[in-house]
Structures are given as C-alpha cells and as structure tokens.
C-alpha cells in the first residue's frame, strides 16, 4: 500500500496542497495531486482544454518557468462533499494584470479528477 492509499486526503486538503504547489511553482508536486486522467475545462466549454497529467505538466511547467512571480491568492473557499470551489486572484503573469477566476475542483479517491475554470 502507498501512503496515499493508507490516508486519502480530504477535498479541502487537496485544494490547498495544489494551491501551495502552484505558488511554489513546483510542477511535479502540483500534478501529483491530480488523477492521471484529469480533465480541465474553461467554463462554459463542453470539451476539456487539457486532459491528463502529462499535458498538465507540460503546460504548467512552461507557465511556471515563464512567470517567476506567479502567485494565486485564495479569496474564498467553499467545500461541499467532493467539490471545492475557490475564488482566486492570480498575479505575476507576464503581459496580464490581475486575473480573477473561480475554480471548481471535483475530488475522487484522494485526487483531483475534474477542474472547471470560470474567468471573471
């Protein structure tokens, strides 16, 4: 048994751990918190904009490397069962000012399985 199988993290812990890894720009830890077949959507699109850990690692790895001051501040969090909804303020992305977004995470079996982003 792996440590994750012994102790399955709760949804709020997972959401915070991925936020911490994002802010540290630690792509390996960041993607390890997602399911191998994770799907990421930009609301209201019906098709995923990203599928799988490998795609996440490539995309976020480039973004982290290109934006050394990237930071996501949690404004508000709602936890409801296997869903976590975060209101976020992202700064430090080259060529952009502050970006406000809502992220909805669906957790299963101790990993993040689906993400929906709503940009404001």
VOMAR-262493 format. One line per 10 residues: number of its first residue (from 1); their letters; for each residue x, y, z of N, C-alpha, C, O. Coordinates in Angstrom, 3 decimals, always signed. Example, Ala and Ser with C-alpha at 12.3 -4.5 7.8 and 13.67 -1.06 7.14 Angstrom:
1) AS) +13.190 -5.690 +7.800 +12.300 -4.500 +7.800 +13.200 -3.300 +7.800 +14.236 -3.319 +8.465  +12.850 -2.250 +7.080 +13.670 -1.060 +7.140 +12.900 +0.030 +7.870 +13.409 +1.138 +8.039
END
This chain:
1) XXXXXXXXXX) +0.837 -1.196 +0.000 +0.000 +0.000 +0.000 +0.878 +1.254 +0.000 +1.918 +1.315 +0.655  +0.425 +2.230 -0.745 +1.139 +3.504 -0.768 +0.605 +4.388 +0.351 -0.489 +4.144 +0.858  +1.365 +5.418 +0.746 +0.861 +6.339 +1.772 -0.483 +6.960 +1.396 -1.328 +7.178 +2.264  -0.689 +7.248 +0.094 -1.952 +7.842 -0.336 -3.110 +6.869 -0.154 -4.229 +7.288 +0.142  -2.850 +5.557 -0.329 -3.896 +4.554 -0.133 -4.242 +4.401 +1.343 -5.392 +4.129 +1.688  -3.257 +4.576 +2.209 -3.494 +4.472 +3.650 -4.272 +5.685 +4.137 -5.231 +5.552 +4.897  -3.857 +6.865 +3.698 -4.517 +8.106 +4.123 -4.952 +8.876 +2.885 -4.136 +9.514 +2.221  -6.211 +8.813 +2.587 -6.734 +9.573 +1.442 -6.999 +11.001 +1.901 -7.793 +11.221 +2.816  -6.348 +11.963 +1.279 -6.543 +13.355 +1.670 -7.978 +13.800 +1.436 -8.637 +13.354 +0.496  -8.454 +14.693 +2.313 -9.808 +15.210 +2.126 -9.788 +16.308 +1.057 -8.729 +16.852 +0.746
11) XXXXXXXXXX) -10.956 +16.633 +0.495 -11.012 +17.602 -0.606 -10.390 +18.959 -0.280 -9.695 +19.533 -1.119  -10.627 +19.477 +0.915 -10.057 +20.785 +1.250 -8.530 +20.716 +1.306 -7.847 +21.625 +0.835  -8.001 +19.642 +1.879 -6.544 +19.472 +1.936 -5.964 +19.437 +0.528 -4.960 +20.094 +0.253  -6.592 +18.671 -0.369 -6.111 +18.578 -1.755 -6.103 +19.938 -2.449 -5.136 +20.294 -3.122  -7.182 +20.691 -2.280 -7.269 +22.014 -2.908 -6.152 +22.919 -2.396 -5.530 +23.645 -3.173  -5.900 +22.876 -1.096 -4.849 +23.720 -0.529 -3.465 +23.250 -0.953 -2.596 +24.069 -1.254  -3.255 +21.944 -0.979 -1.946 +21.407 -1.374 -1.603 +21.776 -2.817 -0.459 +22.120 -3.116  -2.599 +21.703 -3.715 -2.308 +22.068 -5.103 -2.083 +23.569 -5.232 -1.277 +23.997 -6.058  -2.774 +24.376 -4.437 -2.548 +25.823 -4.447 -1.139 +26.143 -3.946 -0.445 +26.979 -4.525  -0.724 +25.478 -2.873 +0.627 +25.693 -2.340 +1.691 +25.305 -3.365 +2.674 +26.025 -3.538
21) XXXXXXXXXX) +1.503 +24.174 -4.045 +2.464 +23.733 -5.065 +2.477 +24.696 -6.253 +3.537 +24.974 -6.814  +1.305 +25.206 -6.637 +1.201 +26.197 -7.715 +2.016 +27.436 -7.349 +2.813 +27.922 -8.152  +1.812 +27.940 -6.135 +2.516 +29.152 -5.711 +4.019 +28.929 -5.559 +4.799 +29.870 -5.702  +4.425 +27.712 -5.275 +5.853 +27.374 -5.206 +6.411 +27.081 -6.600 +7.618 +26.905 -6.767  +5.529 +27.030 -7.596 +5.873 +26.686 -8.971 +6.586 +25.333 -9.029 +7.543 +25.137 -9.778  +6.082 +24.411 -8.209 +6.612 +23.046 -8.116 +5.722 +22.139 -8.962 +4.760 +21.555 -8.462  +6.050 +22.029 -10.239 +5.167 +21.336 -11.176 +5.010 +19.857 -10.835 +3.924 +19.307 -11.018  +6.050 +19.203 -10.350 +5.963 +17.765 -10.031 +4.957 +17.518 -8.911 +4.094 +16.649 -9.032  +5.065 +18.279 -7.822 +4.118 +18.127 -6.715 +2.724 +18.524 -7.163 +1.746 +17.850 -6.839  +2.632 +19.620 -7.909 +1.346 +20.121 -8.391 +0.587 +19.039 -9.156 -0.561 +18.741 -8.829
31) XXXXXXXXXX) +1.216 +18.451 -10.169 +0.499 +17.467 -10.987 +0.279 +16.146 -10.256 -0.625 +15.393 -10.617  +1.081 +15.848 -9.238 +0.907 +14.589 -8.498 -0.401 +14.550 -7.721 -0.848 +13.478 -7.311  -1.013 +15.702 -7.517 -2.267 +15.790 -6.769 -3.493 +15.587 -7.664 -4.627 +15.571 -7.184  -3.256 +15.434 -8.951 -4.318 +15.243 -9.938 -4.343 +13.794 -10.415 -3.313 +13.119 -10.442  -5.519 +13.332 -10.786 -5.674 +11.978 -11.320 -4.934 +11.864 -12.656 -4.819 +12.854 -13.378  -4.435 +10.678 -12.992 -3.749 +10.502 -14.280 -4.611 +10.909 -15.477 -4.085 +11.359 -16.495  -5.929 +10.754 -15.360 -6.843 +11.088 -16.461 -7.623 +12.379 -16.198 -8.736 +12.540 -16.699  -7.049 +13.295 -15.421 -7.710 +14.556 -15.086 -8.173 +15.272 -16.356 -7.529 +15.204 -17.403  -9.307 +15.958 -16.231 -9.818 +16.792 -17.320 -10.037 +18.199 -16.782 -10.595 +18.383 -15.701  -9.588 +19.192 -17.552 -9.703 +20.591 -17.159 -10.519 +21.318 -18.216 -10.266 +21.200 -19.415
41) XXXXXXXXXX) -11.502 +22.073 -17.743 -12.433 +22.782 -18.617 -12.388 +24.279 -18.331 -12.184 +24.692 -17.189  -12.577 +25.087 -19.367 -12.851 +26.512 -19.210 -14.344 +26.675 -19.427 -14.846 +26.448 -20.527  -15.049 +27.065 -18.386 -16.498 +27.217 -18.448 -16.838 +28.287 -19.475 -16.164 +29.317 -19.494  -17.830 +28.112 -20.323 -18.828 +27.048 -20.392 -18.524 +25.984 -21.440 -19.438 +25.280 -21.869  -17.283 +25.847 -21.862 -16.943 +24.877 -22.908 -17.317 +23.458 -22.496 -17.159 +23.072 -21.338  -17.812 +22.692 -23.459 -18.225 +21.328 -23.189 -17.106 +20.313 -23.323 -17.231 +19.183 -22.850  -16.002 +20.710 -23.970 -14.880 +19.796 -24.155 -13.707 +20.258 -23.292 -13.506 +21.458 -23.104  -12.938 +19.310 -22.769 -11.797 +19.711 -21.937 -10.738 +20.454 -22.752 -10.507 +20.147 -23.921  -10.099 +21.439 -22.110 -8.995 +22.162 -22.738 -7.671 +21.467 -22.444 -6.658 +21.742 -23.087  -7.690 +20.565 -21.465 -6.492 +19.813 -21.120 -6.919 +18.467 -20.551 -7.876 +18.384 -19.782
51) XXXXXXXXXX) -6.202 +17.417 -20.933 -6.502 +16.075 -20.432 -5.206 +15.391 -20.017 -4.242 +15.337 -20.780  -5.202 +14.873 -18.805 -4.089 +14.065 -18.333 -2.960 +14.831 -17.672 -2.730 +16.012 -17.932  -2.262 +14.103 -16.801 -1.134 +14.689 -16.069 -0.010 +15.152 -16.988 +0.588 +16.201 -16.750  +0.285 +14.387 -18.032 +1.394 +14.754 -18.924 +1.138 +16.113 -19.571 +2.049 +16.936 -19.659  -0.082 +16.353 -20.020 -0.435 +17.650 -20.615 -0.343 +18.755 -19.574 +0.129 +19.854 -19.865  -0.798 +18.458 -18.350 -0.699 +19.450 -17.274 +0.752 +19.798 -16.988 +1.107 +20.970 -16.872  +1.594 +18.766 -16.876 +2.999 +19.010 -16.547 +3.667 +19.869 -17.616 +4.438 +20.772 -17.290  +3.385 +19.601 -18.868 +3.966 +20.384 -19.964 +3.471 +21.833 -19.922 +4.270 +22.768 -19.974  +2.158 +22.012 -19.828 +1.564 +23.351 -19.851 +1.963 +24.174 -18.632 +2.430 +25.304 -18.767  +1.777 +23.605 -17.442 +2.087 +24.349 -16.222 +3.591 +24.513 -16.038 +4.035 +25.528 -15.500
61) XXXXXXXXXX) +4.381 +23.539 -16.472 +5.836 +23.675 -16.391 +6.320 +24.888 -17.167 +7.147 +25.654 -16.672  +5.807 +25.068 -18.387 +6.162 +26.236 -19.204 +5.684 +27.528 -18.544 +6.411 +28.521 -18.509  +4.456 +27.508 -18.020 +3.901 +28.703 -17.388 +4.700 +29.086 -16.141 +5.008 +30.260 -15.939  +5.034 +28.103 -15.308 +5.810 +28.383 -14.095 +7.188 +28.944 -14.452 +7.652 +29.891 -13.818  +7.840 +28.369 -15.459 +9.176 +28.823 -15.857 +9.146 +30.245 -16.421 +10.070 +31.026 -16.192  +8.095 +30.575 -17.149 +7.995 +31.888 -17.796 +7.509 +32.990 -16.862 +7.621 +34.171 -17.188  +6.971 +32.616 -15.705 +6.370 +33.593 -14.791 +6.887 +33.383 -13.371 +6.179 +32.812 -12.542  +8.112 +33.835 -13.071 +8.710 +33.570 -11.761 +7.999 +34.247 -10.590 +8.229 +33.884 -9.437  +7.147 +35.214 -10.870 +6.424 +35.901 -9.794 +4.947 +35.496 -9.742 +4.137 +36.149 -9.084  +4.617 +34.433 -10.433 +3.242 +33.944 -10.468 +2.760 +33.614 -9.059 +3.453 +32.945 -8.293
71) XXXXXXXXXX) +1.565 +34.093 -8.731 +1.005 +33.826 -7.402 -0.520 +33.814 -7.490 -1.127 +34.667 -8.138  -1.112 +32.847 -6.836 -2.566 +32.751 -6.760 -2.980 +32.949 -5.309 -2.560 +32.206 -4.422  -3.810 +33.962 -5.081 -4.302 +34.232 -3.723 -5.729 +33.722 -3.610 -6.587 +34.032 -4.436  -5.958 +32.941 -2.581 -7.299 +32.433 -2.312 -8.131 +33.548 -1.694 -7.758 +34.106 -0.663  -9.252 +33.871 -2.320 -10.153 +34.907 -1.822 -11.257 +34.280 -0.982 -11.638 +34.819 +0.057  -11.770 +33.138 -1.438 -12.849 +32.457 -0.722 -12.854 +30.986 -1.129 -12.505 +30.644 -2.259  -13.250 +30.125 -0.200 -13.324 +28.688 -0.496 -14.618 +28.123 +0.078 -14.992 +28.409 +1.215  -15.292 +27.315 -0.733 -16.489 +26.591 -0.306 -16.226 +25.113 -0.542 -15.832 +24.714 -1.638  -16.443 +24.301 +0.485 -16.268 +22.854 +0.379 -17.637 +22.211 +0.532 -18.351 +22.475 +1.500  -17.999 +21.365 -0.428 -19.285 +20.667 -0.385 -19.077 +19.250 -0.911 -19.036 +19.027 -2.121
81) XXXXXXXXXX) -18.946 +18.308 -0.002 -18.728 +16.922 -0.405 -17.434 +16.780 -1.170 -16.372 +17.165 -0.681  -17.515 +16.221 -2.384 -16.315 +16.005 -3.194 -15.940 +17.220 -4.046 -15.013 +17.150 -4.854  -16.660 +18.334 -3.868 -16.391 +19.553 -4.629 -15.783 +20.634 -3.742 -16.192 +20.819 -2.596  -14.805 +21.341 -4.290 -14.231 +22.519 -3.648 -14.300 +23.637 -4.677 -13.858 +23.477 -5.815  -14.860 +24.776 -4.266 -14.960 +25.938 -5.142 -14.105 +27.050 -4.554 -14.353 +27.513 -3.441  -13.100 +27.474 -5.307 -12.190 +28.530 -4.869 -12.380 +29.771 -5.725 -12.405 +29.698 -6.954  -12.513 +30.908 -5.060 -12.453 +32.201 -5.731 -11.003 +32.650 -5.599 -10.464 +32.697 -4.493  -10.366 +32.981 -6.729 -8.926 +33.214 -6.745 -8.570 +34.526 -7.433 -9.298 +35.017 -8.296  -7.435 +35.077 -7.030 -6.860 +36.254 -7.672 -5.426 +35.892 -8.057 -4.584 +35.656 -7.190  -5.155 +35.852 -9.362 -3.838 +35.454 -9.864 -3.077 +36.700 -10.308 -3.599 +37.532 -11.049
91) XXXXXXXXXX) -1.834 +36.813 -9.842 -0.960 +37.922 -10.225 +0.383 +37.356 -10.693 +0.692 +36.183 -10.482  +1.165 +38.220 -11.332 +2.520 +37.843 -11.719 +2.634 +37.136 -13.050 +3.688 +36.589 -13.374  +1.554 +37.139 -13.835 +1.606 +36.512 -15.154 +2.005 +37.588 -16.167 +1.331 +38.609 -16.302  +3.100 +37.345 -16.868 +3.618 +38.332 -17.816 +2.552 +38.727 -18.831 +1.851 +37.884 -19.390  +2.454 +40.045 -19.053 +1.524 +40.552 -20.050 +0.091 +40.668 -19.576 -0.786 +41.058 -20.346  -0.156 +40.339 -18.334 -1.520 +40.421 -17.794 -1.487 +41.117 -16.445 -0.504 +41.044 -15.709  -2.570 +41.783 -16.144 -2.734 +42.326 -14.806 -3.282 +41.234 -13.906 -3.020 +40.048 -14.110  -4.029 +41.643 -12.930 -4.674 +40.665 -12.052 -5.727 +39.886 -12.832 -6.446 +40.444 -13.661  -5.803 +38.608 -12.555 -6.812 +37.757 -13.175 -7.671 +37.183 -12.062 -7.176 +36.496 -11.169  -8.962 +37.471 -12.126 -9.904 +36.897 -11.155 -10.549 +35.677 -11.789 -10.951 +35.692 -12.952
101) XXXXXXXXXX) -10.637 +34.621 -10.994 -11.216 +33.385 -11.516 -11.867 +32.597 -10.392 -11.572 +32.788 -9.213  -12.748 +31.719 -10.790 -13.324 +30.733 -9.882 -12.906 +29.371 -10.407 -13.024 +29.088 -11.599  -12.419 +28.536 -9.509 -12.027 +27.172 -9.872 -12.899 +26.206 -9.088 -13.026 +26.316 -7.869  -13.490 +25.270 -9.788 -14.307 +24.229 -9.154 -13.568 +22.912 -9.345 -13.334 +22.470 -10.470  -13.208 +22.298 -8.232 -12.454 +21.043 -8.246 -13.363 +19.908 -7.805 -14.107 +20.035 -6.832  -13.297 +18.794 -8.533 -14.023 +17.592 -8.126 -12.990 +16.547 -7.717 -12.122 +16.171 -8.504  -13.099 +16.089 -6.484 -12.138 +15.145 -5.930 -12.735 +13.742 -5.893 -13.919 +13.552 -5.615  -11.876 +12.770 -6.182 -12.268 +11.362 -6.061 -11.039 +10.551 -5.712 -9.957 +10.769 -6.256  -11.218 +9.621 -4.805 -10.157 +8.681 -4.433 -8.852 +9.385 -4.085 -7.771 +8.919 -4.444  -8.961 +10.511 -3.385 -7.778 +11.211 -2.908 -7.019 +12.009 -3.942 -5.878 +12.402 -3.702
111) XXXXXXXXXX) -7.639 +12.263 -5.112 -7.004 +13.051 -6.169 -8.022 +13.996 -6.801 -9.230 +13.801 -6.668  -7.526 +15.013 -7.485 -8.387 +15.937 -8.218 -8.659 +15.315 -9.588 -7.728 +15.034 -10.343  -9.943 +15.100 -9.906 -10.320 +14.434 -11.161 -10.810 +15.388 -12.236 -10.568 +15.152 -13.420  -11.486 +16.450 -11.858 -12.017 +17.410 -12.825 -11.826 +18.816 -12.268 -11.877 +19.039 -11.058  -11.605 +19.761 -13.186 -11.500 +21.170 -12.812 -12.261 +21.983 -13.847 -12.137 +21.757 -15.051  -13.048 +22.931 -13.360 -13.734 +23.891 -14.217 -13.262 +25.278 -13.805 -13.339 +25.637 -12.630  -12.771 +26.064 -14.768 -12.350 +27.437 -14.506 -13.372 +28.396 -15.091 -13.846 +28.220 -16.214  -13.701 +29.410 -14.312 -14.574 +30.496 -14.763 -13.768 +31.775 -14.585 -13.438 +32.150 -13.461  -13.452 +32.447 -15.689 -12.697 +33.701 -15.599 -13.680 +34.860 -15.512 -14.705 +34.876 -16.193  -13.353 +35.820 -14.669 -14.238 +36.975 -14.458 -13.719 +38.167 -15.223 -14.322 +39.239 -15.178
END
